[in-house]
Protein backbone atom coordinates (compact mmCIF):
# COMPACT_ATOMS: atom_id res chain seq x y z
CA UNK A 1 0.00 0.00 0.00
CA UNK A 2 2.80 2.42 0.90
CA UNK A 3 4.57 1.59 -2.35
CA UNK A 4 1.43 2.45 -4.36
CA UNK A 5 1.03 5.75 -2.51
CA UNK A 6 4.68 6.61 -3.18
CA UNK A 7 4.26 5.75 -6.87
CA UNK A 8 1.13 7.91 -7.07
CA UNK A 9 2.86 10.84 -5.35
CA UNK A 10 5.75 10.54 -7.81
CA UNK A 11 3.34 10.51 -10.75
CA UNK A 12 1.54 13.59 -9.42
CA UNK A 13 4.86 15.42 -9.08
CA UNK A 14 5.75 14.47 -12.68
CA UNK A 15 2.46 15.95 -13.87
CA UNK A 16 3.01 19.12 -11.84
CA UNK A 17 6.45 19.41 -13.46
CA UNK A 18 4.92 18.99 -16.92
CA UNK A 19 2.41 21.74 -16.14
CA UNK A 20 5.23 24.07 -15.06
CA UNK A 21 6.95 23.43 -18.40
CA UNK A 22 3.70 24.59 -20.05
CA UNK A 23 3.83 27.74 -17.89
CA UNK A 24 0.87 26.59 -15.78
CA UNK A 25 1.10 26.90 -12.00
CA UNK A 26 -0.36 24.01 -10.01
CA UNK A 27 -1.52 24.48 -6.43
CA UNK A 28 -2.76 21.74 -4.14
CA UNK A 29 -4.99 23.36 -1.55
CA UNK A 30 -7.69 22.49 0.91
CA UNK A 31 -10.83 23.56 -0.93
CA UNK A 32 -13.81 24.89 1.01
CA UNK A 33 -16.36 22.29 2.07
CA UNK A 34 -19.87 23.08 3.24
CA UNK A 35 -23.03 21.07 3.68
CA UNK A 36 -24.45 20.31 0.26
CA UNK A 37 -21.35 21.54 -1.59
CA UNK A 38 -18.72 19.26 -3.08
CA UNK A 39 -15.50 21.10 -3.94
CA UNK A 40 -13.95 20.44 -7.32
CA UNK A 41 -10.49 20.97 -8.65
CA UNK A 42 -10.32 23.40 -11.53
CA UNK A 43 -8.42 25.82 -13.68
CA UNK A 44 -8.43 29.62 -13.70
CA UNK A 45 -6.34 32.63 -14.58
CA UNK A 46 -4.95 34.84 -11.81
CA UNK A 47 -3.24 38.09 -12.85
CA UNK A 48 -2.62 36.63 -16.30
CA UNK A 49 -1.10 33.39 -14.96
CA UNK A 50 -2.78 30.07 -15.71
CA UNK A 51 -3.40 28.27 -12.41
CA UNK A 52 -4.73 24.80 -11.66
CA UNK A 53 -6.18 24.28 -8.19
CA UNK A 54 -6.28 20.70 -6.98
CA UNK A 55 -8.22 19.62 -3.90
CA UNK A 56 -5.50 18.18 -1.68
CA UNK A 57 -8.09 16.16 0.26
CA UNK A 58 -9.16 14.28 -2.89
CA UNK A 59 -7.67 10.79 -3.30
CA UNK A 60 -4.32 10.81 -5.10
CA UNK A 61 -5.79 8.77 -7.95
CA UNK A 62 -8.42 11.49 -8.55
CA UNK A 63 -5.80 14.24 -8.42
CA UNK A 64 -3.70 12.37 -10.99
CA UNK A 65 -6.69 11.67 -13.25
CA UNK A 66 -7.83 15.30 -13.13
CA UNK A 67 -4.41 16.80 -13.82
CA UNK A 68 -3.46 14.32 -16.54
CA UNK A 69 -6.79 14.90 -18.35
CA UNK A 70 -6.40 18.67 -18.13
CA UNK A 71 -2.82 18.57 -19.42
CA UNK A 72 -3.79 16.19 -22.23
CA UNK A 73 -6.52 18.62 -23.27
CA UNK A 74 -3.98 21.48 -23.18
CA UNK A 75 -1.65 19.54 -25.46
CA UNK A 76 -4.48 18.87 -27.94
CA UNK A 77 -5.75 22.48 -27.90
CA UNK A 78 -3.01 24.83 -26.69
CA UNK A 79 -4.61 27.86 -28.28
CA UNK A 80 -7.87 27.43 -26.34
CA UNK A 81 -6.47 29.10 -23.24
CA UNK A 82 -8.03 32.46 -22.68
N, CA, C and O atoms as a DFTB+ gen file, in Angstrom:
328 C
 N C O
     1  1       0.827      -1.199       0.000
     2  2       0.000       0.000       0.000
     3  2       0.867       1.257       0.000
     4  3       0.600       2.202      -0.742
     5  1       1.904       1.263       0.832
     6  2       2.796       2.423       0.903
     7  2       3.534       2.610      -0.418
     8  3       3.794       3.739      -0.833
     9  1       3.868       1.507      -1.074
    10  2       4.566       1.591      -2.354
    11  2       3.661       2.217      -3.414
    12  3       4.125       3.016      -4.228
    13  1       2.381       1.864      -3.411
    14  2       1.427       2.448      -4.356
    15  2       1.277       3.943      -4.112
    16  3       1.257       4.731      -5.058
    17  1       1.170       4.333      -2.851
    18  2       1.033       5.754      -2.514
    19  2       2.266       6.523      -2.969
    20  3       2.148       7.620      -3.515
    21  1       3.447       5.957      -2.748
    22  2       4.680       6.615      -3.181
    23  2       4.711       6.753      -4.704
    24  3       5.111       7.793      -5.227
    25  1       4.290       5.710      -5.410
    26  2       4.257       5.746      -6.868
    27  2       3.276       6.816      -7.354
    28  3       3.566       7.545      -8.302
    29  1       2.112       6.905      -6.697
    30  2       1.129       7.914      -7.075
    31  2       1.646       9.325      -6.797
    32  3       1.441      10.229      -7.608
    33  1       2.307       9.519      -5.668
    34  2       2.862      10.836      -5.355
    35  2       3.932      11.228      -6.371
    36  3       4.018      12.392      -6.765
    37  1       4.730      10.279      -6.789
    38  2       5.752      10.540      -7.808
    39  2       5.108      10.925      -9.131
    40  3       5.563      11.847      -9.808
    41  1       4.046      10.214      -9.497
    42  2       3.338      10.513     -10.753
    43  2       2.720      11.913     -10.695
    44  3       2.782      12.658     -11.672
    45  1       2.130      12.268      -9.566
    46  2       1.536      13.593      -9.420
    47  2       2.612      14.665      -9.562
    48  3       2.381      15.682     -10.216
    49  1       3.771      14.458      -8.970
    50  2       4.861      15.422      -9.082
    51  2       5.361      15.538     -10.524
    52  3       5.732      16.626     -10.964
    53  1       5.372      14.430     -11.256
    54  2       5.746      14.469     -12.677
    55  2       4.764      15.334     -13.458
    56  3       5.165      16.140     -14.298
    57  1       3.481      15.162     -13.175
    58  2       2.457      15.947     -13.867
    59  2       2.564      17.430     -13.519
    60  3       2.395      18.288     -14.385
    61  1       2.843      17.726     -12.259
    62  2       3.013      19.122     -11.845
    63  2       4.218      19.721     -12.572
    64  3       4.171      20.875     -12.999
    65  1       5.281      18.956     -12.713
    66  2       6.453      19.414     -13.460
    67  2       6.131      19.671     -14.921
    68  3       6.604      20.647     -15.503
    69  1       5.321      18.794     -15.519
    70  2       4.915      18.986     -16.916
    71  2       4.084      20.257     -17.067
    72  3       4.226      20.984     -18.050
    73  1       3.228      20.519     -16.101
    74  2       2.412      21.739     -16.138
    75  2       3.307      22.970     -16.054
    76  3       3.085      23.949     -16.767
    77  1       4.303      22.927     -15.202
    78  2       5.230      24.066     -15.064
    79  2       5.944      24.330     -16.384
    80  3       6.167      25.485     -16.746
    81  1       6.307      23.271     -17.106
    82  2       6.949      23.432     -18.403
    83  2       6.006      24.093     -19.410
    84  3       6.457      24.709     -20.375
    85  1       4.703      23.963     -19.183
    86  2       3.700      24.591     -20.046
    87  2       3.315      25.980     -19.519
    88  3       2.366      26.602     -19.996
    89  1       4.073      26.444     -18.529
    90  2       3.829      27.742     -17.892
    91  2       2.474      27.789     -17.180
    92  3       1.785      28.808     -17.202
    93  1       2.109      26.682     -16.558
    94  2       0.874      26.592     -15.780
    95  2       1.262      26.285     -14.340
    96  3       1.949      25.298     -14.073
    97  1       0.825      27.126     -13.420
    98  2       1.098      26.905     -11.998
    99  2       0.078      25.912     -11.449
   100  3      -1.108      25.998     -11.767
   101  1       0.531      24.986     -10.637
   102  2      -0.364      24.014     -10.008
   103  2      -0.280      24.207      -8.497
   104  3       0.804      24.227      -7.914
   105  1      -1.448      24.348      -7.881
   106  2      -1.522      24.482      -6.426
   107  2      -2.399      23.367      -5.880
   108  3      -3.492      23.121      -6.391
   109  1      -1.922      22.698      -4.849
   110  2      -2.764      21.737      -4.141
   111  2      -3.174      22.420      -2.844
   112  3      -2.334      22.757      -2.010
   113  1      -4.458      22.616      -2.691
   114  2      -4.985      23.361      -1.549
   115  2      -6.202      22.657      -0.970
   116  3      -6.855      21.846      -1.628
   117  1      -6.481      22.989       0.264
   118  2      -7.692      22.486       0.906
   119  2      -8.836      23.374       0.416
   120  3      -8.907      24.555       0.756
   121  1      -9.718      22.796      -0.378
   122  2     -10.829      23.563      -0.931
   123  2     -11.999      23.571       0.047
   124  3     -12.248      22.585       0.741
   125  1     -12.700      24.671       0.092
   126  2     -13.812      24.894       1.011
   127  2     -14.869      23.803       0.885
   128  3     -15.281      23.440      -0.217
   129  1     -15.296      23.290       2.028
   130  2     -16.363      22.292       2.073
   131  2     -17.475      22.814       2.959
   132  3     -17.234      23.296       4.066
   133  1     -18.690      22.712       2.459
   134  2     -19.867      23.079       3.236
   135  2     -20.933      22.028       2.994
   136  3     -20.840      21.240       2.053
   137  1     -21.938      22.019       3.839
   138  2     -23.031      21.071       3.682
   139  2     -23.680      21.292       2.317
   140  3     -24.050      22.413       1.970
   141  1     -23.811      20.229       1.560
   142  2     -24.453      20.305       0.259
   143  2     -23.558      20.809      -0.861
   144  3     -24.025      20.997      -1.985
   145  1     -22.283      21.031      -0.577
   146  2     -21.354      21.544      -1.592
   147  2     -20.147      20.626      -1.671
   148  3     -19.472      20.383      -0.671
   149  1     -19.883      20.122      -2.865
   150  2     -18.719      19.256      -3.079
   151  2     -17.678      20.064      -3.848
   152  3     -17.923      20.453      -4.990
   153  1     -16.522      20.319      -3.241
   154  2     -15.495      21.096      -3.943
   155  2     -14.939      20.317      -5.123
   156  3     -14.887      19.087      -5.115
   157  1     -14.525      21.064      -6.136
   158  2     -13.949      20.437      -7.323
   159  2     -12.666      21.155      -7.696
   160  3     -12.562      22.377      -7.586
   161  1     -11.712      20.392      -8.130
   162  2     -10.487      20.967      -8.654
   163  2     -10.832      21.684      -9.949
   164  3     -11.820      21.352     -10.604
   165  1     -10.025      22.661     -10.316
   166  2     -10.321      23.396     -11.533
   167  2      -9.165      24.264     -11.981
   168  3      -8.089      24.275     -11.383
   169  1      -9.424      24.987     -13.053
   170  2      -8.423      25.824     -13.681
   171  2      -8.935      27.249     -13.768
   172  3     -10.125      27.470     -13.995
   173  1      -8.049      28.215     -13.590
   174  2      -8.430      29.619     -13.702
   175  2      -7.202      30.432     -14.097
   176  3      -6.099      29.906     -14.242
   177  1      -7.428      31.711     -14.264
   178  2      -6.337      32.631     -14.583
   179  2      -6.299      33.678     -13.476
   180  3      -7.314      34.304     -13.171
   181  1      -5.126      33.866     -12.875
   182  2      -4.946      34.842     -11.809
   183  2      -3.841      35.797     -12.246
   184  3      -2.695      35.394     -12.444
   185  1      -4.202      37.066     -12.391
   186  2      -3.241      38.092     -12.848
   187  2      -2.491      37.645     -14.100
   188  3      -1.280      37.837     -14.207
   189  1      -3.213      37.050     -15.042
   190  2      -2.617      36.633     -16.301
   191  2      -1.897      35.297     -16.265
   192  3      -1.430      34.831     -17.305
   193  1      -1.793      34.671     -15.111
   194  2      -1.102      33.390     -14.964
   195  2      -2.125      32.256     -14.910
   196  3      -3.065      32.295     -14.116
   197  1      -1.933      31.248     -15.761
   198  2      -2.777      30.065     -15.713
   199  2      -2.490      29.305     -14.422
   200  3      -1.333      29.038     -14.094
   201  1      -3.551      28.957     -13.690
   202  2      -3.402      28.265     -12.413
   203  2      -4.377      27.096     -12.367
   204  3      -5.539      27.222     -12.751
   205  1      -3.889      25.974     -11.897
   206  2      -4.733      24.802     -11.662
   207  2      -4.778      24.590     -10.156
   208  3      -3.742      24.463      -9.504
   209  1      -5.985      24.553      -9.614
   210  2      -6.183      24.280      -8.188
   211  2      -6.648      22.838      -8.034
   212  3      -7.632      22.419      -8.644
   213  1      -5.933      22.094      -7.219
   214  2      -6.277      20.696      -6.980
   215  2      -6.645      20.541      -5.513
   216  3      -5.926      21.004      -4.628
   217  1      -7.770      19.885      -5.266
   218  2      -8.220      19.622      -3.898
   219  2      -7.276      18.608      -3.263
   220  3      -7.255      17.439      -3.648
   221  1      -6.494      19.068      -2.285
   222  2      -5.505      18.176      -1.677
   223  2      -6.140      17.063      -0.856
   224  3      -5.475      16.077      -0.540
   225  1      -7.421      17.204      -0.504
   226  2      -8.095      16.156       0.255
   227  2      -8.710      15.084      -0.644
   228  3      -9.219      14.076      -0.153
   229  1      -8.665      15.299      -1.954
   230  2      -9.162      14.282      -2.885
   231  2      -8.157      13.130      -2.919
   232  3      -6.966      13.349      -2.699
   233  1      -8.614      11.920      -3.190
   234  2      -7.672      10.792      -3.298
   235  2      -6.609      11.079      -4.368
   236  3      -6.889      11.740      -5.368
   237  1      -5.407      10.583      -4.151
   238  2      -4.319      10.808      -5.099
   239  2      -4.695      10.370      -6.512
   240  3      -4.344      11.033      -7.488
   241  1      -5.408       9.256      -6.615
   242  2      -5.791       8.773      -7.948
   243  2      -6.682       9.792      -8.662
   244  3      -6.555       9.972      -9.873
   245  1      -7.578      10.458      -7.937
   246  2      -8.425      11.486      -8.546
   247  2      -7.612      12.714      -8.930
   248  3      -7.851      13.309      -9.982
   249  1      -6.664      13.098      -8.100
   250  2      -5.803      14.240      -8.420
   251  2      -5.018      13.968      -9.699
   252  3      -4.912      14.834     -10.567
   253  1      -4.472      12.765      -9.806
   254  2      -3.701      12.374     -10.989
   255  2      -4.591      12.355     -12.220
   256  3      -4.215      12.896     -13.260
   257  1      -5.765      11.741     -12.120
   258  2      -6.689      11.669     -13.254
   259  2      -7.086      13.062     -13.727
   260  3      -7.098      13.335     -14.928
   261  1      -7.413      13.945     -12.780
   262  2      -7.826      15.302     -13.126
   263  2      -6.706      16.042     -13.842
   264  3      -6.915      16.611     -14.913
   265  1      -5.521      16.034     -13.250
   266  2      -4.410      16.798     -13.817
   267  2      -3.961      16.220     -15.157
   268  3      -3.673      16.977     -16.084
   269  1      -3.897      14.915     -15.274
   270  2      -3.465      14.321     -16.544
   271  2      -4.482      14.616     -17.649
   272  3      -4.085      14.876     -18.785
   273  1      -5.773      14.583     -17.347
   274  2      -6.789      14.905     -18.350
   275  2      -6.698      16.374     -18.773
   276  3      -6.811      16.692     -19.957
   277  1      -6.497      17.248     -17.817
   278  2      -6.398      18.668     -18.126
   279  2      -5.165      18.965     -18.981
   280  3      -5.244      19.742     -19.933
   281  1      -4.035      18.355     -18.648
   282  2      -2.818      18.573     -19.424
   283  2      -2.923      17.950     -20.815
   284  3      -2.404      18.507     -21.782
   285  1      -3.582      16.813     -20.920
   286  2      -3.786      16.192     -22.233
   287  2      -4.643      17.094     -23.113
   288  3      -4.376      17.239     -24.306
   289  1      -5.666      17.696     -22.527
   290  2      -6.520      18.625     -23.272
   291  2      -5.706      19.844     -23.714
   292  3      -5.871      20.327     -24.835
   293  1      -4.844      20.334     -22.850
   294  2      -3.983      21.479     -23.176
   295  2      -3.061      21.148     -24.343
   296  3      -2.836      21.987     -25.215
   297  1      -2.530      19.937     -24.364
   298  2      -1.650      19.537     -25.463
   299  2      -2.412      19.434     -26.777
   300  3      -1.869      19.755     -27.834
   301  1      -3.661      18.992     -26.721
   302  2      -4.476      18.875     -27.939
   303  2      -4.923      20.239     -28.452
   304  3      -5.017      20.449     -29.661
   305  1      -5.200      21.171     -27.531
   306  2      -5.755      22.477     -27.902
   307  2      -5.041      23.600     -27.163
   308  3      -5.654      24.275     -26.336
   309  1      -3.761      23.813     -27.442
   310  2      -3.013      24.830     -26.687
   311  2      -3.516      26.247     -26.916
   312  3      -3.308      27.112     -26.065
   313  1      -4.153      26.500     -28.008
   314  2      -4.610      27.862     -28.283
   315  2      -5.958      28.174     -27.646
   316  3      -6.465      29.287     -27.790
   317  1      -6.541      27.216     -26.950
   318  2      -7.868      27.425     -26.341
   319  2      -7.783      28.153     -25.017
   320  3      -8.818      28.526     -24.465
   321  1      -6.601      28.366     -24.493
   322  2      -6.473      29.099     -23.237
   323  2      -6.843      30.543     -23.476
   324  3      -6.421      31.168     -24.449
   325  1      -7.649      31.058     -22.553
   326  2      -8.027      32.465     -22.678
   327  2      -7.616      33.217     -21.450
   328  3      -7.845      34.423     -21.359
